[in-house]
Amino acid sequence: MNAPATDGRAARSRATRARVAAAATRLFTAHGYAATSIQAVAKEAGVATQTVYYAFGNKPAVLKEALDQAVAGDTAPVATLDRPWVRAALAAPDAREQIRLHVEGTSGVMERVAALTEVVRAAAGSDPELADLWRTNVEHRRQVQEVFARALADRGALRPGLEVSEAADTALALLCPEVFTLFTVHSGWTVERWSAWARDAVLRQLTHLADPPAEAPGGR
């Protein structure tokens, strides 16, 4: 009989965490991690400072939650590899469509998360908790890329001699937030232009599908 009340409290708690994470994202990306206090985040979120401490414990935990929600795009406890866009890409009918859906999904993630990952990377040098968060984030991204690379290998699409691990490393570099930011912020590219470049880069670097057709015997 207490279930409705319990469910209501859980829903309010999730909503509060989402508001705090969104507020923290705005402040961290606008002013930097060090210059943003818990008090400022609470004020931006419209909650008491103690509420933030109660929900998260400390500022690194707030940044971690903000990063997690930016990657996911919501507060649902669903792992990246179980997200609909990932499942759709892995279930694509061929390698080219897998890459197209892979880059399309990555583009959506990058639009939400690129600026925040820069905050984490910049703060990692002076905060051990954030250094661990940065390492974990990179490791997680590589694990996701390895799943996609193995799927290409299973389709027989990887370039001859290219190991799955090297393909994953290459995809990690091509589809990382630093490169996305370099193109879309510092070079002024649109997200659509970056996506087209990324599709072509992944296709050329990871697969044999972009190779020119072999010349027929006796051809010139």
C-alpha positions as a printed Julia matrix, in Angstrom:
220×3 Matrix{Float64}:
  0.0     0.0     0.0
  3.01    2.29    0.38
  4.15    1.7    -3.19
  2.56    4.84   -4.72
  4.21    7.07   -2.11
  7.54    5.31   -2.62
  7.26    5.62   -6.38
  6.42    9.29   -6.03
  9.49    9.96   -3.89
 11.7     8.09   -6.35
 10.28   10.09   -9.26
 10.85   13.37   -7.41
 14.39   12.29   -6.56
 15.14   11.51  -10.22
 13.65   14.83  -11.28
 15.78   16.69   -8.74
 18.93   14.91   -9.87
 18.13   15.77  -13.47
 17.59   19.45  -12.62
 20.83   19.61  -10.66
 22.75   17.84  -13.44
 21.35   20.21  -16.07
 22.16   23.24  -13.94
 25.67   21.96  -13.28
 26.23   21.37  -16.99
 25.29   24.96  -17.8
 27.57   26.39  -15.12
 30.52   24.04  -15.6
 30.63   24.63  -19.35
 30.14   28.38  -19.01
 32.49   29.1   -16.1
 34.64   26.01  -15.58
 34.71   23.4   -12.86
 36.87   25.19  -10.31
 34.9    28.44  -10.53
 31.54   26.72  -10.01
 30.47   26.04   -6.44
 27.86   23.64   -5.11
 25.99   26.7    -3.87
 25.89   28.14   -7.39
 24.66   24.84   -8.81
 21.92   24.65   -6.17
 20.81   28.19   -6.92
 20.77   27.53  -10.66
 18.73   24.36  -10.1
 16.32   26.06   -7.72
 17.03   23.73   -4.81
 18.66   24.04   -1.39
 22.41   23.6    -1.19
 21.91   20.79    1.31
 19.71   19.0    -1.22
 22.63   18.82   -3.63
 24.95   17.5    -0.94
 22.32   14.97    0.16
 21.75   13.73   -3.39
 25.37   13.67   -4.59
 27.78   14.05   -1.7
 30.36   16.29   -3.39
 31.11   18.31   -6.5
 32.95   15.56   -8.44
 29.84   13.38   -8.07
 27.71   16.19   -9.49
 29.99   16.41  -12.53
 29.9    12.63  -12.97
 26.1    12.64  -12.94
 26.02   15.53  -15.39
 28.37   13.64  -17.7
 26.39   10.39  -17.41
 23.13   12.17  -18.24
 24.72   14.01  -21.15
 26.02   10.76  -22.63
 22.66    9.04  -22.22
 20.42   11.98  -23.07
 18.11   11.08  -20.2
 18.06    9.7   -16.67
 17.07    6.13  -17.55
 19.51    3.53  -16.17
 20.24    2.04  -19.59
 23.82    1.22  -20.6
 25.2     2.74  -23.8
 25.35   -0.61  -25.58
 21.66   -1.17  -24.81
 20.59    2.2   -26.18
 18.24    2.04  -29.2
 20.66    3.83  -31.54
 23.47    1.41  -30.73
 21.25   -1.65  -31.12
 19.94   -0.3   -34.43
 23.48    0.27  -35.75
 24.65   -3.2   -34.74
 21.56   -4.73  -36.35
 22.02   -2.82  -39.62
 21.79   -4.88  -42.81
 25.33   -4.08  -43.95
 28.57   -2.45  -42.85
 27.96    0.87  -44.59
 24.62    1.28  -42.85
 26.19    0.25  -39.55
 28.75    3.02  -39.92
 26.09    5.56  -40.96
 23.95    4.79  -37.92
 27.02    4.61  -35.67
 28.15    8.11  -36.67
 24.59    9.47  -36.57
 24.14    8.23  -33.0
 27.6     9.44  -31.99
 26.81   12.87  -33.41
 23.8    13.2   -31.12
 25.89   12.19  -28.11
 28.68   14.62  -29.05
 26.31   17.56  -29.29
 25.29   16.93  -25.68
 28.57   15.87  -24.17
 31.57   17.41  -25.97
 31.74   20.64  -23.96
 31.31   18.76  -20.68
 34.04   16.24  -21.45
 36.38   19.18  -21.95
 35.49   20.31  -18.43
 36.35   16.86  -17.06
 39.59   16.62  -19.05
 40.72   20.09  -17.95
 39.95   19.44  -14.28
 41.42   15.93  -14.22
 44.96   17.23  -13.76
 44.21   18.75  -10.36
 41.54   16.42   -8.93
 42.21   12.67   -8.45
 38.49   11.84   -8.52
 38.09   13.57  -11.85
 41.26   11.95  -13.17
 39.61    8.6   -12.45
 36.4     9.82  -14.07
 38.3    10.86  -17.2
 40.11    7.52  -17.45
 36.85    5.65  -16.95
 35.13    7.76  -19.61
 37.85    7.06  -22.17
 37.89    3.35  -21.33
 34.12    3.17  -21.68
 34.21    4.92  -25.05
 36.88    2.5   -26.26
 34.83   -0.5   -25.14
 31.89    0.79  -27.18
 34.12    1.29  -30.22
 35.49   -2.23  -29.85
 31.96   -3.65  -30.03
 31.36   -1.74  -33.27
 34.76   -2.78  -34.66
 34.1    -6.43  -33.87
 30.73   -6.15  -35.64
 32.54   -4.86  -38.74
 34.99   -7.74  -38.47
 32.14  -10.24  -38.21
 30.7    -8.74  -41.41
 34.06   -9.22  -43.14
 34.36   -5.46  -43.66
 37.6    -4.6   -41.83
 40.63   -3.72  -43.92
 42.93   -6.71  -44.49
 45.45   -6.99  -41.67
 43.58   -4.59  -39.37
 43.0    -6.12  -35.94
 39.81   -5.4   -34.03
 41.79   -3.71  -31.24
 43.51   -1.34  -33.69
 40.2    -0.6   -35.4
 38.7     0.26  -32.01
 41.62    2.57  -31.21
 41.23    4.29  -34.57
 37.48    4.77  -34.15
 38.06    6.09  -30.64
 40.34    8.78  -32.08
 38.12    9.68  -35.03
 34.91    9.88  -33.01
 36.23   11.48  -29.83
 34.81   14.7   -28.35
 38.12   16.5   -28.79
 38.03   16.06  -32.57
 34.32   16.91  -32.68
 35.06   20.16  -30.81
 38.06   20.95  -33.01
 35.87   20.77  -36.12
 32.54   22.17  -34.9
 33.81   24.88  -32.53
 37.32   25.9   -33.51
 36.97   25.31  -37.26
 33.34   26.39  -37.53
 32.02   23.22  -39.19
 28.37   22.31  -38.87
 27.5    19.08  -37.1
 26.22   17.74  -40.42
 29.56   18.44  -42.11
 31.43   16.74  -39.27
 29.12   13.73  -39.54
 29.81   13.41  -43.28
 33.56   13.65  -42.63
 33.37   11.12  -39.8
 31.43    8.6   -41.9
 34.0     8.86  -44.67
 36.92    8.69  -42.24
 35.61    5.59  -40.47
 34.82    3.93  -43.79
 38.3     4.63  -45.19
 40.34    3.92  -42.07
 38.53    0.82  -40.82
 37.13   -0.94  -43.87
 38.03   -2.05  -47.36
 34.69   -0.73  -48.67
 36.15    2.6   -49.76
 38.95    1.01  -51.78
 38.75    1.52  -55.55
 37.71   -1.57  -57.51
 40.54   -3.8   -58.58
 41.67   -3.26  -62.16
 40.64   -6.05  -64.51
 43.47   -8.21  -65.87
 45.06   -6.46  -68.83
 43.42   -3.15  -67.9
 45.2     0.18  -68.05
